[in-house]
Amino acid sequence: FKNKNIFKFEGDVIVTEINACEEVNYSTTIYHCDGTLSLFIFEKERESTTKQNTIVVLNKEGQKAFVNIVIQAQEGQKRDDYIEFQHSCKNTYSEVNYLCLNNGIVTSQANSLLDVASRQSESYQNLKHILLSEKAKSYAKPNLMIQNPDVMAKHGTNIGSLNENSLEYLQMRGIDKETGKLIIQKSLIEGAIDKHPQ
């Protein structure tokens, strides 16, 4: 097995568990922050099978977490991404935007746990998978576990292919179909980057 891209951080970020078993790159990263956590993850060409857990703990009033993830899954790659926000204090905020440009088999799940102490907290989830081939498979599951009625939360998911109207528009301008697909993918990635708070 290979287990690369493992980082240990000091300060706000704590890596608490990293496990790897044969032929699977598996890691769990838990983030604790004092103020605002702004996390952008971009991954391309990782091992053939990957299981990635990202957990964010929000246990102090006023904490915010913005997590944007962009995955480019290659043909033959299997990937499982799990993102969890643990709200255990009032007036906390979490947001995840997940974009997968998929040629492989990818599962994404987002969980927001808003416990009884999390009043006036907010949590938003957006999972988007773009299938780039007929062999590609995507599964997405946004999930809200709310134990306090005084919160704002919403989730959504979208699984589809590249916009055919955009491809036709580019072809009418003399751009071949494969180049058009790359242009659209690049614009989706740039949109995810622009969306991320600085």
Secondary structure as GFF3:
##gff-version 3
##sequence-region A 1 198
A	DSSP	beta_strand	13	17	.	.	.	ID=ss1
A	DSSP	beta_strand	25	32	.	.	.	ID=ss2
A	DSSP	beta_strand	36	44	.	.	.	ID=ss3
A	DSSP	beta_strand	49	58	.	.	.	ID=ss4
A	DSSP	beta_strand	64	73	.	.	.	ID=ss5
A	DSSP	beta_strand	78	87	.	.	.	ID=ss6
A	DSSP	beta_strand	93	102	.	.	.	ID=ss7
A	DSSP	beta_strand	105	114	.	.	.	ID=ss8
A	DSSP	beta_strand	122	131	.	.	.	ID=ss9
A	DSSP	beta_strand	137	146	.	.	.	ID=ss10
A	DSSP	beta_strand	152	161	.	.	.	ID=ss11
A	DSSP	alpha_helix	164	172	.	.	.	ID=ss12
A	DSSP	alpha_helix	177	195	.	.	.	ID=ss13
###
